[in-house]
Amino acid sequence: MSHRVRFATALLLVLPALAALAEAPPAARHVEPNTLVPKGVVHYAPTGFPDRIVAVPMQDASTGFSVSWRTDAAVDAPALEIVVAKDSPDQWDGDTPPRQVKAATRRLATANGVAHHHQASIDGLRPGTLYAWRVQGDRTWSPWRHLRTAAPVGTPLEFLYVGDTQNKNASLTTRVMFEAVRRAPNANLVLFAGDLVSEAVDDDEWGEWFDATAPLATMAFAPAPGNHEFFEEHEDTPQERRVLGEQWKAHFALPANGAEGVEPTTYWFDYQGIRFAVIDGTSALDLDAASTQAAWLDGVLADNPNRWSMVLIHQPFHSPRGEERNKRHQVLRDELMPVMERHGVDLVLQGHDHLYGRRGSEGGVPPVYVVSVAGPKQYLVSDDARATMSPVGEDTQLFQVLRLEGNRLSYEARTATGRLYDAFALIDEGDAGKRIEERTEGRIGERECGRSQTLGGRTDRCWE
């Protein structure tokens, strides 16, 4: 049989199958589960090997940082080892071993089993220095990691700001983190605007959040708490109240300089010429802590020796979602906004509304208020926001790269594929104050949701 005959015979056999495939209805799409862990599977059980390792800046980020990590209950009060990073694999300094710091340990029981969470603070470090460090487990150590302390004021700085991650972190947030590292290879600091997870005490979600943010392992993390870091105790009863999940306190050894009554979720630190203040919007709105935080913030900003200041908060002062959300957030504008504007805060970095929106202050001077989202849950922009914010954006996962060099603080918002979505710079002109300089070159147009409803049938969102 010739090749042509064999080919024709095979084609006659295949054509009916191809025709049937073409006529078959498309496969139905379903809402993706919130985690990739199948029901009944235990994937994130603690073991003797250290995991969920994360560093956060100390109050003076040039001289220290704190580290948290998790093991199983067999490990109690382990050590952290740290040394100035070397080109050689030998981590000893001659006959001197790496410095050891003992950790404090707390027990936490979750659906994945009993874990021990450890925290150690390392001070007395040299500014602008790359350190190698590792943490101890059960008869084992983590791999060595690198972290650079904040450099002296005036040294160029690159860092990241990330909006809500919250949902489907392992599946869809991970790609944003990889792209962020590609676009900001010199970043040593990342700010998270809250709602890291969807359920405050869901240990699988926390496990996936640490997996998703693993590409940022050489950076210090500075998170703000979101409403989803809290849970409802006594829900649907007269005693219902917001309670901070224990995972938050176990996972982050934050500076102990917060506002009275909300110490675990408010803090400030200085990093290379910028004072960062982190506010707990949930406690301000739901636990009557707005005035307390306003007084605290007033003191933090009044005592700021730096040329620059930023506030990180979950709930936005101006919501891209619409008037109802803005009414709910009125207490933030009444109590906290006057403090920020009186002290000339430069940027207010926010999350909560799963959209993008930027709004300036009257007169074209700072503060600049930004709302962004990194995770896949996507809302719809209100008509009011379209009239008062520019740019705005729907159906877009984003991350932000900020760079401080000399008197110029530049800001870029980029999509999950790296495209430039928004860009501007704040220029410090000394006695003349600071001005905003727009950058339009290379920016893509405003993105809008092209769906009439989500896969789950919701018409008030773009994606869920």
N, C-alpha and C positions, 0 to 999 in steps of 0.2 A: 504494500500500500504506500502511495506517495505521500510526501509531507503535506501537500495541499489537501489531499483527501482526508488524511488524519485530522488536519486542522478544521476542515469543514464539518466532519463528523462530531468533533468535540464542541464546536460552536453550536450545532443543532441541539446537543444535550444541555448546554449551559443556558441558552436563550430563554427557555421557559422559566428557569429559576430566576434569572435577572428580571424578567417581566413581572413575576409574582412579587419580587422584592420592591420594584418600583411602584406597584399598586398597593402595597401594604401601608396601613396608616402609620404615621410617625410614632415612635415610642413615647409614652406618656412621661411627662416630667413631674417630679415630686419635690417637695420642700426637703432640702438636705438637713439631716439631723445636726444638732448643735455641736456634737463632738463626733470624732471618727471612731470612738470606742463603741463596739457593738454592745447591745444590752446583755448583761450577765457576764461580761468579760472584765477582769481586773487587770488593767494595763499599767496603772500608775501606783502600784503598791510600793511603799518605801522599802529599801534594802540597805545593806551595809555599805553600798557605794554612794557617795555624796551626789545629790542632784539638786535642782532648783537653786543653783548657786548664783547669787546676785550681789553686786556691790552698789552702794549708794554713797553720795558725797557727805562728808562731815560739814559742820557749819563753815569752817575754812577748808574748802576743797583743795587748797594747795598743800595742805600738810597732813591730810588723812582721809580715810574712807572706812565704811563699815560693810561687813559681809554677812549674809545669811545663807544657810544651806540646810538641806534635809537629809536625814538618814532614818533607818529603822530604830526601834527602841533599844537595840543592843549598844548603841553609841551614846555616851553621856559625857558632856563637857569635853569635847575634842579640841584639837588645836588647829590654828591656821599658821602657816609658814610663809614668810615674805622676805624678799631680798631684792636689791637693785638688779634689774634684768641684765644679763650678760650675753655676749655672742657665743660664749662657750656653753656646752651642756652642763658644766660643773657649776652648781648653784651655791657652793660654799665660797666664802671669801678667805682663801688660804686655809687656815685651821679653824676658822670661825663658821659655825653652821648658820643657816638662815634664822632670822628672828622668829620666835614662836609666841603666839598670842592665844591664850585659852579662851574658849567660847562659853557663853551662857546657854543653857538648854531649856526648852519648854516642850511639854508633851501635847500632842494634838491628835485626837481620834477622829477619823473620817470614814467614809464608806470604803476607802482603799486600805484601811487598817490604821494602827497606831503608829505615828511618826514622832520622831524627835527633831525639832527645829533648833538650829544653833545660830548664834549671832556673836560676832567678834568685831571690835572697833580697833583700828590701827591708827595711831597718831604719831607725831614727831617725824613725819616723812618730809622729803625735800620737794620743793615746788618744781613743776615741769619735768618730773622724773618718771621714767618707765620702770615699773615694778613687776616682778614675777611673784606669783603667790599661788598657794594651793591649800585645800582644806582636807581635814582628816575624816575618815569613815571607820568602818569596822575592819581593822587590820589592813587598811588600804588608804590611799590618798586619791584625790581628784587629779586630773591632769594639771600641769602648771598653766596659769593664765597670766595675761598681761593687762595692766591698767596704768595709765599715765595720770599723775596728779595734775591739778590745774596749774598752769604756768603763771609767772608774774604778770601783773596788770600791764597791758600794752602789747602782750604777745598775741598774734592773730589767733582767733578762736573759731572753731566750726562745731556745731551741735545740731541735734535733731529735736523736733517737736512732733508728737504723734497724737491724733485724736482717738476717739473710742475704738478699741479693738473688739471686745465684748463677745461676739458670736462667731462660731465656726473658725476659731483662731488657727487651729492646725491646718485646716483645709484652705482658707482664703486669706488670712492675715499674714501667713508666712512669706508669701511672695512679695508683699509690701516691704517687709523687713530686709529681704535680700536686695531689693532695688534701692532701698534707703542707704544701705552700706555701700553699694556701688556708686551712688551719687555723692556720698559724704565719707570718703575713705579716711579722712583725718579726724572724724568726730570722736570725742572722748566722753560725751555726755548726751543723754536722751531724756526728754521730758514726755511724760504720758499724762493726758488730760482726763484720766478717770474712766470708769466702766471698762476695766481690763477684762473682766469676765461678766457673764450674764447672771449667774447665781453665786452669791457671795461665798457659800459654803460647799459648792460643788467641786470636789477635789479633782475630778477628771478635767473640768474646765481650767483649773489652775495648772494642771499638768500640761495641757495643750498650750496655754499662754506661755509657759516657760519654753516649750518646744518652738513655738512661733517666734519668740524673741531671741532665740539662741544665736542668730547671726549678729546680734548686737553685744555679744558677750565681752568684748573688750571696752565697753563703755560703762560709765556710772549711770544708774537709773535714778530718775527723780519722778516718782508717780504722785499724782493728785488722786484723792479718793472720789469715786463716783457714787451715784445712788445705788448702783448694783454691787458695790462693795459692802453695802448694808443689806440686812434682811428684815422682814416684818415679824416681830415677836408678838404673840397673841393676836394674830391677824384676824380681822373681822370681829373684834370684840372691843368693848370700851377701853381696854388696857393696851390696845395696839400701839406699837412704837417702833421706831427705827433702831436697829442694833448693828454695830459694826461687826463684820465677820472676823472670827479669830484668824483666818488665813492672812488677812491684811497685816495684822500685828506680827504674825509668825514669819512672813516672807520678807518684810522690809524693816531694817534697823535704822530708822530715820533719825535725823537730829532731834534731840530732846529740848527744843526751844520754842514749842508751839504755844498757841493761845490757851489760856486757862480753861479747863474743862473739855478741850478738844485737842489735847496734846498728841494723841496717836496719829492725827490726820492733818495737822497744820505744822509747818516748819519753814525755816528759811536757811539759805546758804549763799555764800559768796563764791563766785566762780569767774576768775580771770577778768575782773572789771565789771561784772554784772551782779546785782543782788537779786536773787530769785526768792519770791515769797509764794508759798503754796497754801491755798485757802480750801476749806471744806465747805462746799456749797450745800451739801445735803444737810449738815448740821445747822447751817445758817437758815435754811428754808424750813426744816422740819423739826429742829430741836432747839429753836430760839437762841441760836448762838451767833446771830449776825452782828449784834452790837459788840459782843465780846471780841469777835474777830476783827471788827473795825478798829477798836481801840488798840488791839495787838498790832495790826497792820500799820496803823499810824506810827507807832513806836519803831517798828522795823524799818519803815521807809524814812522816818525823820533821822534815824541814826546811820543812814546809808552813806558811806564814803565814796562810793563808785559813781561814775558818770552815767551808768545805765541801770535800769531796774525793770523787772518783768514780774507779772503775777500769773500764776497757773491755777486755774479753777475749772471744775467740771461743768457746772451749769452756766450758760452764757448770760451776760447782762442784757444783750439784745438778741432775741431768738430769731433764727431764720425760719422757724416753723409757723410763726404767726402771733396774733394778738393775745390769744388765750394763754399761750406759754409766757408771753411778756408780762401779762397781769400777774401770773404766779411768781415771777421773778422780781416783782417790784421791790421787795425788801432788799435785794442785792443792790439795786440802783439807789435806794434810799440810804442804806447804811454804808456800803463799801465803795461805791463809785466815787462819792465826793472825796474820800481819802486818797484814792488812786490819782484822781485828777489834780488834787491839791499838791501832791508830791511829784507830779509829772512822770508817772509811770509810762514807760515807752510802749510795751506790748502787753496785751492781756490775751493769753492763750487758753482756749476753751474747747469743750467737747459737748457731749450730751445730745445735741441735735445732729442727727446723722446726715449732715449736709456740709457744704462749704459756704462760708459767707464772711466777708470782710467789711468792717464799718469803721470809719475814722471819727474823730472828735470834731466839734465845731471849730472852724478856723483853720482846718487842715494841719493841726498839730497833734502830737501824741496825747493820750494813748490811742493806739490802734487796736481794735478788738477783732479777733479772728476766731472762727469756729471751723473745726475740721473733723474728718472721720477717716479712720484707717480700715475699719472692719467692713463686712459685707452688708450689714443692715443699712438700708437707705430710705430716707424720708423724702418729702416733697417740699419745695421752697414755697413760702407764702407770697401773696401779692405784695404785702407790706414789706417783706424783706427785699423783694425785687426793686422796690422803690427807694429803699434806704441803704442797701448794701451793694457793693460791686468789687469784684465779681461774686456771683453765687454759683452753686453747682449741685447737681443731682446725679445719682447713679455713678458715683466715682469714688474709688478708694484712693486715698492721698497720704502723703507724708510731707514734712516741711524741713528744709535745710536752712539754717541760719548761720551767718558768718559775721564776725566782728573784727574789723581791721582798722586801726586808727580811729578816726571820727565817723566811720561808716558802719552801720549795722544793716546788712542785707538779708532779705527774706525771700525764699522761693517755696512755693507749693507745687509739688509734682504728683502726677498720677502714678498708679501702680506700675505702669509701663515706662515711667520716667519722663513723660511729657510735661513741659512747663505749663502750669495752669494759672499761677498768680505770681507776681514778683514786684517788689518795691524795696526801697532802702530808706532808713532814717539817717539823716546827716546832722551831726552835732556841730553847730557853728558858734559854740562858745556863748558869749554874752547875748548873741542874737537868738539863741534857743535852737531847737531842733526842727527840722523840716522833713516832709515826706517827698521822696522822689520816686515817681512811678517808672516801672520798666515794662513796656508792652512788647518789645521785640521778642519773638520766639514763642509767645504765649498762644495756646490753642483757644478756640472760642468757648463760651460758656456751654456746659453740658446740661442737657435736660433729659428727664426720664422718658423713654420711648414706649413704656408699657402702660396699659390701661389698668392693670391690676397685678398683684404679685402672684406667684405660683399657688399660694394658699388662698387666693381670692380677695385679698385686701386691696381696697381702692385708695386708702389713705397713705400708702407707702409705695415705693418703687421696687424694693427688694427686701426679702426677710431672711 
